[in-house]
């Protein structure tokens, strides 16, 4: 849990690390070329059971009011990995800083795989 200093004197603000991870994961998935987030076996099983996990593949470390984010992602085949990764870093940094007010120190990207687009099956109506 991250506490943000609030100058209003009304009370305190706390943001769970999970919330920061969800912000980062959602921002990363918006980038063209990102096929998905790589996670652990527990997250994969939960997704198959119908639970969306927007923090899958995201690790967050908060020290004082500074955040380090690590994202494990898969990239679509044919996309430039470096360009996709750079865009993810920019978008995640902007999203976390805008939504939380915390300074993002690092956004580290781990590309864990490349995904080929699968051919979509033809509709039954197209065969006739």
C-alpha positions in Angstrom: 0.0 0.0 0.0 1.4 3.4 -1.0 0.6 6.5 1.0 0.5 9.8 -0.9 1.2 12.9 1.0 -1.8 15.2 0.9 -1.4 18.9 1.6 -5.1 19.5 2.3 -5.0 18.2 5.9 -8.4 16.4 5.3 -7.0 12.9 5.6 -4.7 10.4 3.9 -4.6 8.8 0.5 -3.5 5.2 0.0 -3.1 3.4 -3.3 -2.7 -0.4 -3.4 0.2 -1.7 -5.5 -2.3 -3.8 -7.3 -4.1 -0.7 -8.5 -0.8 0.7 -9.9 -0.2 -2.7 -11.6 -3.7 -2.6 -13.2 -3.1 0.9 -14.5 0.3 -0.1 -16.0 -1.1 -3.4 -17.5 -4.1 -1.7 -19.0 -1.9 1.1 -20.5 0.5 -1.5 -22.0 -2.4 -3.5 -23.7 -3.5 -0.3 -25.5 -0.3 -0.2 -27.6 -0.4 -1.6 -31.1 1.9 -4.6 -31.4 1.3 -5.8 -27.8 -0.3 -9.3 -28.1 -0.7 -9.7 -24.4 0.9 -9.9 -21.0 2.9 -12.9 -19.8 2.1 -14.1 -16.4 2.4 -17.1 -14.1 0.4 -20.3 -14.1 -2.0 -19.1 -11.4 -3.0 -16.1 -13.5 -3.4 -18.2 -16.6 -5.7 -20.6 -14.8 -7.8 -17.8 -13.4 -8.2 -16.3 -16.9 -9.4 -19.6 -18.3 -12.0 -19.6 -15.6 -13.3 -16.3 -16.8 -11.6 -13.9 -14.4 -9.8 -11.0 -16.2 -6.5 -10.1 -14.6 -5.3 -6.7 -15.8 -2.2 -6.9 -13.5 -1.0 -10.1 -15.1 2.7 -9.9 -16.0 3.2 -6.6 -14.0 5.4 -6.1 -11.0 5.4 -2.9 -9.0 7.9 -1.6 -6.5 7.2 1.6 -4.6 9.8 3.4 -2.6 8.7 6.7 -1.0 6.8 8.4 -3.8 8.8 6.8 -6.6 7.5 3.8 -8.6 9.4 1.1 -10.6 7.3 -1.0 -12.9 8.3 -4.2 -14.7 6.1 -5.6 -17.4 6.4 -9.1 -19.1 4.7 -9.0 -22.5 4.3 -10.8 -25.7 4.7 -8.9 -29.0 2.8 -9.6 -32.3 5.0 -11.1 -35.0 6.1 -8.5 -37.6 6.2 -5.6 -35.1 9.5 -3.9 -34.2 10.1 -5.1 -30.6 12.2 -2.0 -29.7 9.5 0.5 -31.0 6.7 -1.4 -29.2 8.7 -1.6 -26.0 9.5 2.1 -26.1 5.9 3.1 -26.7 4.8 0.9 -23.8 7.3 2.6 -21.5 6.1 6.0 -22.5 2.4 5.1 -22.1 2.8 3.3 -18.8 4.9 6.1 -17.3 2.3 8.7 -18.4 -0.7 6.7 -17.2 0.7 5.9 -13.7 2.0 9.5 -13.1 -1.3 11.0 -14.3 -3.6 8.7 -12.4 -1.6 8.4 -9.1 0.5 11.5 -8.9 3.5 9.3 -8.1 6.8 9.7 -10.0 7.7 6.7 -12.2 11.5 6.1 -11.9 11.7 3.1 -14.3 9.5 1.1 -16.6 11.4 -2.2 -17.4 10.1 -4.3 -20.3 10.7 -8.1 -20.6 9.6 -9.5 -24.0 8.8 -13.1 -23.2 7.5 -14.1 -26.6 6.3 -13.4 -30.1 2.8 -14.3 -31.1 1.9 -15.2 -34.7 -1.6 -14.2 -35.8 -3.6 -17.3 -36.4 -5.8 -17.5 -39.4 -9.4 -16.9 -38.6 -11.8 -19.7 -39.4 -14.2 -19.1 -42.2 -17.8 -18.5 -41.3 -20.2 -21.3 -42.4 -21.9 -18.8 -44.7 -18.7 -18.1 -46.6 -18.4 -21.8 -47.8 -21.5 -21.5 -49.9 
